[in-house]
Amino acid sequence: MSVVTCCWLEEPSVDVTLIWLTLNPSLEDTELVVTPAVNQLATTVAPRDHFGWVAGVGFEYLLLPNLSLGLLYQYVDLGGVNLAASSPPAFVTIAQTANTTGRFQAVMAGISWRFASAGSAAPWGGAYAGIQGGGAWGNSASANYAGSVAVPSDVRLKRDVTLVGRRSDGLGVYAYKYLWSDTVYVGVLAQEVALIHPGAIVRDDLTGYLSVDYGALNGR
C-alpha cells in the first residue's frame, strides 16, 4: 500500500517593503575664492562655517530573504557665501561682488546583501553590504560675478572745473583737472550725481571720497 500525503505550510506574513524619512542638520565649512583677471583686485577668500540641512525619503524592497533593492531621494540645502571687495583708491576704482549657494537634489538607487543567519525571525535584521549609484541636479555650486568701474568724481579732488553742457537728466557735464594732474577730463561731479542718482555713487570707506559708477549712471 502506498500513501500520498499533501500538505500546505503557511509562513508568517513578512513586510517586504521598508520606508523611511530623514531630516539631518549639517555643519558646513564653505569657502568662496574669487581670482579676478584684473591686476588691481587681489584674490579674495570668503570662508564661512554655517549650518545646513538634508531631508529625504527612501524605501527598500526585500527581493529575496538576503537581497534588497533601494531608492533614496534627498534635498540638500547648505546655505550660501557672499563676498565684496574693491581695489585700493586709484584713478579707477574696481569693485566686485560674488556669491555661491549649495542647494540641490539627489536620487540614488542601490542593491544590498544582508548577512544574517538562515531562518532569522527578523527579516530586516543583520549586517548589510551593497553598492549605490545616482545623480544630482539643481544649484549645486552656482556663482555670480559682477564688476563695476567707479571713477573718482569727488569735487574735492578736482580743480579748474568748467561747465561745458548738461545731460538730459539735468546733470552738469564739466571739464576739469585732478589735483595731481594737468590732463583735462570731461565728466560729472559726484556730489551732483548723489542728488539725482544715489545708486551710482561709491563712497570710499577710508577717505570718504565719492566715485561714480558710470555703468549704473547710464542705466547699464
C-alpha positions as CSV (number, residue, x, y, z in Angstrom):
1,M,0.0,0.0,0.0
2,S,1.2,3.4,-0.8
3,V,0.0,6.6,0.7
4,V,0.4,10.0,-0.8
5,T,0.1,12.9,1.6
6,C,-0.2,16.5,0.6
7,C,0.2,19.4,2.9
8,W,0.3,23.3,2.8
9,L,2.6,25.2,5.1
10,E,1.6,28.8,5.6
11,E,4.5,31.0,6.6
12,P,4.1,34.1,8.7
13,S,3.4,37.4,6.8
14,V,6.6,39.3,6.2
15,D,6.7,43.0,5.3
16,V,8.9,43.2,2.3
17,T,8.9,47.0,2.0
18,L,10.7,49.4,4.3
19,I,10.0,53.1,4.0
20,W,11.8,55.9,6.0
21,L,12.2,59.6,6.2
22,T,15.4,61.6,7.1
23,L,16.0,65.1,8.4
24,N,19.5,65.9,9.4
25,P,21.4,69.1,10.4
26,S,24.8,69.7,8.8
27,L,27.6,71.9,9.8
28,E,29.5,73.1,6.7
29,D,32.8,74.8,6.1
30,T,32.3,76.7,2.8
31,E,34.9,78.8,1.1
32,L,34.4,81.1,-1.9
33,V,37.5,82.1,-3.7
34,V,37.5,84.7,-6.5
35,T,40.5,85.4,-8.6
36,P,39.7,88.3,-11.0
37,A,41.5,88.9,-14.2
38,V,42.2,92.5,-13.1
39,N,45.5,93.3,-11.6
40,Q,44.1,95.9,-9.1
41,L,42.0,93.3,-7.4
42,A,43.6,90.7,-5.2
43,T,42.4,87.2,-4.9
44,T,39.6,87.3,-2.3
45,V,38.7,84.4,0.0
46,A,35.4,84.3,2.0
47,P,35.4,81.3,4.4
48,R,32.3,80.6,6.4
49,D,31.1,78.0,8.9
50,H,27.4,77.7,8.9
51,F,24.5,75.2,9.4
52,G,22.7,73.4,6.6
53,W,20.2,70.6,6.4
54,V,19.4,67.5,4.5
55,A,15.9,66.0,4.1
56,G,14.9,62.9,2.2
57,V,12.7,59.9,1.8
58,G,13.6,56.3,0.8
59,F,12.4,52.8,0.5
60,E,13.9,49.3,0.5
61,Y,12.2,46.3,-1.2
62,L,13.1,42.8,0.0
63,L,13.6,41.0,-3.3
64,L,14.9,37.8,-1.6
65,P,15.5,37.0,2.0
66,N,19.0,38.3,1.8
67,L,18.8,40.7,-1.2
68,S,17.1,44.1,-1.3
69,L,16.7,46.9,-3.7
70,G,16.5,50.6,-2.5
71,L,15.8,54.1,-3.8
72,L,16.6,57.3,-2.0
73,Y,15.7,60.9,-2.7
74,Q,17.4,63.8,-0.9
75,Y,17.1,67.6,-0.9
76,V,20.3,69.3,0.3
77,D,20.5,73.0,1.5
78,L,24.0,74.0,2.5
79,G,23.3,77.8,2.6
80,G,25.4,80.4,0.8
81,V,28.5,82.6,1.0
82,N,28.8,86.2,-0.2
83,L,31.8,88.5,-0.5
84,A,32.5,92.0,-1.7
85,A,35.8,93.7,-2.4
86,S,37.3,96.7,-4.1
87,S,40.7,97.9,-5.3
88,P,42.7,100.5,-3.3
89,P,41.8,104.1,-4.1
90,A,43.2,104.9,-7.5
91,F,42.2,106.7,-10.7
92,V,39.8,103.9,-11.4
93,T,38.2,102.0,-8.6
94,I,37.1,98.5,-9.4
95,A,34.6,96.7,-7.2
96,Q,33.5,93.1,-7.2
97,T,30.7,91.1,-5.6
98,A,30.2,87.3,-5.7
99,N,28.0,84.7,-4.1
100,T,27.7,81.0,-4.2
101,T,24.9,78.7,-2.9
102,G,24.7,75.0,-2.3
103,R,21.1,73.8,-2.8
104,F,20.5,70.7,-4.9
105,Q,18.5,67.4,-5.1
106,A,19.8,63.9,-5.5
107,V,18.4,60.5,-6.3
108,M,20.3,57.2,-5.6
109,A,19.4,53.6,-6.3
110,G,21.2,50.6,-4.8
111,I,21.3,46.9,-4.1
112,S,22.2,45.4,-0.8
113,W,23.1,42.0,0.5
114,R,22.0,41.1,4.1
115,F,24.3,39.0,6.2
116,A,22.1,37.1,8.6
117,S,21.6,33.5,9.7
118,A,19.1,31.4,7.7
119,G,15.6,31.4,9.2
120,S,16.1,34.6,11.1
121,A,12.9,35.9,12.7
122,A,13.8,39.5,11.9
123,P,13.6,39.9,8.1
124,W,15.4,43.2,8.1
125,G,17.9,42.5,10.9
126,G,21.6,41.9,10.2
127,A,24.6,43.5,8.6
128,Y,24.4,44.9,5.1
129,A,26.9,45.5,2.2
130,G,26.0,46.9,-1.1
131,I,26.5,49.4,-3.8
132,Q,24.7,52.6,-4.7
133,G,24.7,55.0,-7.7
134,G,22.7,58.0,-8.8
135,G,22.9,61.7,-9.8
136,A,22.2,65.2,-8.6
137,W,20.7,68.3,-10.2
138,G,20.0,71.9,-9.2
139,N,22.0,74.8,-8.0
140,S,24.9,72.8,-6.6
141,A,27.6,75.4,-6.9
142,S,26.4,78.4,-8.8
143,A,28.4,81.6,-8.6
144,N,27.7,85.1,-9.9
145,Y,30.4,87.7,-10.5
146,A,29.6,91.4,-11.1
147,G,32.2,94.1,-11.6
148,S,31.8,97.8,-11.8
149,V,34.2,100.6,-12.7
150,A,33.8,103.7,-10.5
151,V,35.7,106.8,-11.5
152,P,36.7,109.3,-8.7
153,S,34.5,112.3,-9.3
154,D,34.5,114.0,-5.9
155,V,34.7,117.8,-6.4
156,R,37.3,117.9,-3.6
157,L,39.7,116.1,-6.0
158,K,39.2,118.4,-8.9
159,R,40.4,121.9,-10.0
160,D,39.7,124.2,-12.9
161,V,36.1,122.9,-13.1
162,T,34.2,124.4,-16.0
163,L,30.6,123.6,-17.1
164,V,30.5,122.5,-20.7
165,G,27.0,121.1,-21.0
166,R,24.1,119.2,-19.4
167,R,22.7,115.7,-19.7
168,S,19.1,115.1,-20.4
169,D,18.5,114.3,-16.7
170,G,19.8,117.8,-15.8
171,L,23.3,116.7,-14.6
172,G,26.1,119.1,-15.5
173,V,29.0,117.9,-17.6
174,Y,32.3,119.5,-16.7
175,A,35.8,119.8,-18.0
176,Y,38.3,119.6,-15.1
177,K,41.7,118.5,-13.9
178,Y,42.6,116.4,-11.0
179,L,44.7,117.9,-8.2
180,W,47.7,115.7,-9.2
181,S,47.5,116.1,-13.0
182,D,47.4,118.7,-15.7
183,T,45.4,116.4,-18.0
184,V,41.9,117.8,-18.8
185,Y,39.0,115.3,-18.3
186,V,35.3,115.6,-19.0
187,G,32.7,114.1,-16.7
188,V,30.2,114.7,-13.9
189,L,30.6,115.8,-10.3
190,A,29.9,113.0,-7.7
191,Q,28.1,115.4,-5.3
192,E,25.6,116.3,-8.0
193,V,25.1,112.7,-9.1
194,A,24.4,111.8,-5.4
195,L,21.3,114.0,-5.5
196,I,19.7,112.5,-8.7
197,H,21.2,109.0,-9.0
198,P,22.4,107.9,-5.5
199,G,22.7,104.3,-6.6
200,A,25.5,105.3,-9.0
201,I,27.7,106.6,-6.1
202,V,30.5,104.6,-4.5
203,R,31.9,106.0,-1.2
204,D,35.4,105.1,-0.1
205,D,35.1,103.9,3.5
206,L,38.7,105.0,4.3
207,T,38.8,108.5,2.8
208,G,35.2,109.4,2.3
209,Y,35.7,110.5,-1.3
210,L,33.0,109.8,-3.8
211,S,33.3,108.0,-7.1
212,V,30.7,107.5,-9.8
213,D,29.8,104.1,-11.4
214,Y,29.2,105.2,-15.0
215,G,27.7,101.9,-15.8
216,A,24.9,102.4,-13.2
217,L,24.6,106.1,-14.1
218,N,24.0,105.3,-17.8
219,G,21.5,102.6,-16.9
220,R,23.7,99.7,-18.0
